[in-house]
C-alpha cells in the first residue's frame, strides 16, 4: 500500500540532493534540473497527501515547500 509513496520519497530525496549539488557547482543545467526536481517533489507531495498519517502529511508539506523553492531557484538562474 505504501510502496509507491516510499519510492517517491526516495526519488524526491535523491532529486533534491542532486539539485543542491548542481546549484553549488554553478552547473549550466541547474535551471532544467531544478524544474525536474520541482515536478518530482510535487508528485511526492500528491502521493503523500493520500495517506492519513503524520509522517505523510509532514512529508507532503515539505515536498510542496521544496517544489516552490526549486521553482524560485529556476527564476533566479533564469535572470
HELIX and SHEET records of a PDB file:
HELIX    1   1 UNK A    3  UNK A   25  1                                  23    
HELIX    2   2 UNK A   30  UNK A   48  1                                  19    
HELIX    3   3 UNK A   54  UNK A   78  1                                  25    
END                                                                             
